[in-house]
Amino acid sequence: MSAAVRVDVKRTGRRFDAEAILELPASAKTVWETITDYDGLPGFMPGIRSCRVLEREAGAAGIERLKVEQKGEFRFLLFAQSMTVVVAIEHEAMRIADAKAISFDLGFLKRSAIEIFEGRYEILPSKGRGKSAIVPLRYTAVIGLKMLPPPSIGSIAVRQNLEAQLKAVAAEVARRSGRA
């Protein structure tokens, strides 16, 4: 049983702001373990071939800082572009995973395509308890491009890619909680 996913995307020039809330029938622990399973991402996340934690540091007030490298591809219609991105991530345990890309390599586009990428998962208070618990997971992203895409193409590409990724998260949460 996988959650319905709808991503709202607002475009301002070269910047895209996206938001989605998934209602996941699982425990907050299962949701957290899924969204922070960097070694396991290639097994369920479309477009990610490899993912590895380069650095991990426990910080003050329960904040954990990581540097993670992801390799894969960005797809839109028949177009696929290889990519390597290094992301700085802060975890506020069992609540927030906040990621900011610190370097991009997009194959032939090199560093000329993306100016900013920030993504944030936030686990909201559960609805219900036990087997009937529903965990709302809020995802927001900011994507800033260096080049201006055609009017409707950019929003469609952002929405399609984020919807595919969030559907994969929902399906993996359902699998891990025995509700697939």
C-alpha positions as CSV (number, residue, x, y, z in Angstrom):
1,M,0.0,0.0,0.0
2,S,1.8,3.1,-1.1
3,A,0.7,6.7,-0.4
4,A,-0.6,9.0,-3.1
5,V,2.0,11.6,-3.9
6,R,1.4,15.1,-5.3
7,V,4.2,17.6,-5.5
8,D,3.3,21.3,-5.7
9,V,5.9,23.3,-7.7
10,K,6.1,27.1,-7.8
11,R,8.4,28.6,-10.3
12,T,10.0,32.1,-10.1
13,G,12.4,32.6,-13.0
14,R,15.1,30.0,-12.6
15,R,14.0,29.0,-9.1
16,F,11.6,26.1,-8.3
17,D,10.1,25.7,-4.8
18,A,8.5,22.3,-4.3
19,E,6.4,20.8,-1.4
20,A,4.7,17.5,-0.8
21,I,3.1,15.9,2.3
22,L,2.9,12.1,2.3
23,E,0.6,10.3,4.7
24,L,2.5,7.1,5.5
25,P,0.9,4.2,7.4
26,A,3.9,3.3,9.4
27,S,5.8,4.2,12.6
28,A,7.9,7.4,12.8
29,K,10.9,5.1,13.4
30,T,10.3,3.3,10.1
31,V,9.9,6.5,8.2
32,W,13.1,7.9,9.8
33,E,15.1,4.8,9.1
34,T,14.0,4.9,5.5
35,I,14.7,8.5,4.7
36,T,18.2,8.3,6.4
37,D,19.2,4.9,4.9
38,Y,21.9,6.4,2.6
39,D,23.5,3.0,2.0
40,G,20.2,1.6,1.0
41,L,19.0,4.4,-1.3
42,P,20.3,2.8,-4.6
43,G,18.0,-0.2,-3.8
44,F,14.8,1.8,-3.9
45,M,15.4,5.4,-5.1
46,P,15.1,5.9,-8.9
47,G,18.0,7.7,-10.4
48,I,20.5,6.8,-7.7
49,R,23.2,4.3,-8.6
50,S,25.4,4.7,-5.6
51,C,25.3,6.6,-2.3
52,R,28.0,6.7,0.4
53,V,28.5,8.6,3.6
54,L,31.9,10.5,3.3
55,E,31.8,12.1,6.8
56,R,29.6,11.7,9.9
57,E,29.9,13.9,12.9
58,A,27.8,14.1,16.1
59,G,27.1,17.7,17.0
60,A,25.6,19.6,19.9
61,A,21.9,19.4,20.9
62,G,21.4,16.0,19.1
63,I,22.3,17.4,15.6
64,E,24.2,15.0,13.4
65,R,26.1,16.3,10.4
66,L,26.9,14.2,7.3
67,K,28.5,14.6,4.0
68,V,27.1,12.2,1.4
69,E,28.0,11.5,-2.2
70,Q,25.3,10.3,-4.6
71,K,25.9,9.2,-8.2
72,G,23.1,8.5,-10.6
73,E,21.1,10.3,-13.3
74,F,18.5,12.9,-13.8
75,R,15.7,11.8,-16.2
76,F,13.1,13.8,-18.1
77,L,11.1,12.2,-20.9
78,L,13.8,10.6,-23.2
79,F,16.6,12.7,-21.8
80,A,19.0,11.3,-19.1
81,Q,22.0,13.1,-17.7
82,S,24.6,11.4,-15.4
83,M,25.3,13.3,-12.2
84,T,27.4,13.2,-9.1
85,V,26.4,15.4,-6.2
86,V,27.9,15.9,-2.7
87,V,25.3,16.9,-0.1
88,A,25.8,18.3,3.4
89,I,23.0,16.9,5.6
90,E,21.9,17.8,9.1
91,H,19.8,15.3,11.1
92,E,17.6,16.4,14.0
93,A,16.9,12.8,15.2
94,M,13.5,11.3,14.3
95,R,12.3,14.7,13.1
96,I,14.3,16.5,10.3
97,A,16.8,15.6,7.6
98,D,17.9,18.8,5.9
99,A,20.2,18.6,2.9
100,K,22.1,21.2,0.8
101,A,24.1,20.3,-2.2
102,I,27.7,21.5,-1.9
103,S,29.0,20.3,-5.3
104,F,27.6,19.1,-8.6
105,D,29.0,17.3,-11.6
106,L,26.4,16.9,-14.3
107,G,28.5,15.2,-17.0
108,F,28.7,17.4,-20.1
109,L,26.9,20.2,-18.3
110,K,29.6,20.2,-15.6
111,R,28.8,22.9,-13.1
112,S,26.7,25.1,-15.5
113,A,23.2,23.7,-14.8
114,I,22.3,23.9,-11.1
115,E,23.0,26.8,-8.8
116,I,21.3,25.5,-5.7
117,F,19.6,22.4,-4.4
118,E,18.2,22.1,-0.9
119,G,15.8,19.4,0.2
120,R,14.2,18.8,3.6
121,Y,12.2,15.9,5.1
122,E,10.2,16.7,8.2
123,I,8.4,14.1,10.2
124,L,5.2,15.7,11.6
125,P,3.3,14.4,14.6
126,S,1.7,11.0,14.1
127,K,-2.0,10.6,13.7
128,G,-3.3,7.5,15.6
129,R,-1.3,4.8,17.4
130,G,0.1,1.4,16.8
131,K,-0.8,-0.4,13.6
132,S,-3.3,2.4,12.6
133,A,-0.7,5.2,13.0
134,I,-0.3,7.6,10.1
135,V,2.9,9.6,9.9
136,P,2.8,12.7,7.8
137,L,6.1,13.3,6.1
138,R,6.6,16.8,4.7
139,Y,9.2,17.2,1.9
140,T,10.3,20.6,0.6
141,A,12.9,21.5,-2.0
142,V,14.5,24.5,-3.5
143,I,16.1,24.1,-6.9
144,G,17.8,27.0,-8.6
145,L,19.1,26.7,-12.2
146,K,21.9,28.7,-13.8
147,M,20.2,28.5,-17.2
148,L,16.5,29.5,-17.8
149,P,14.6,26.4,-19.0
150,P,11.6,26.7,-21.4
151,P,8.5,28.0,-19.7
152,S,6.6,24.8,-18.7
153,I,9.4,22.2,-19.1
154,G,11.2,23.1,-15.9
155,S,8.2,22.7,-13.6
156,I,7.2,19.4,-15.2
157,A,10.7,18.0,-14.9
158,V,11.0,19.0,-11.3
159,R,7.5,17.6,-10.4
160,Q,8.1,14.3,-12.3
161,N,11.4,13.6,-10.7
162,L,10.3,14.5,-7.1
163,E,7.1,12.6,-7.5
164,A,9.0,9.5,-8.6
165,Q,11.4,9.8,-5.7
166,L,8.7,10.4,-3.1
167,K,6.6,7.4,-4.5
168,A,9.7,5.3,-4.0
169,V,10.1,6.5,-0.4
170,A,6.4,5.7,0.3
171,A,6.7,2.3,-1.3
172,E,9.9,1.5,0.7
173,V,8.3,2.7,4.0
174,A,5.3,0.4,3.2
175,R,7.6,-2.5,2.4
176,R,9.6,-2.0,5.7
177,S,6.5,-1.8,7.7
178,G,5.0,-4.9,6.2
179,R,2.2,-3.0,4.3
180,A,3.6,-3.3,0.8
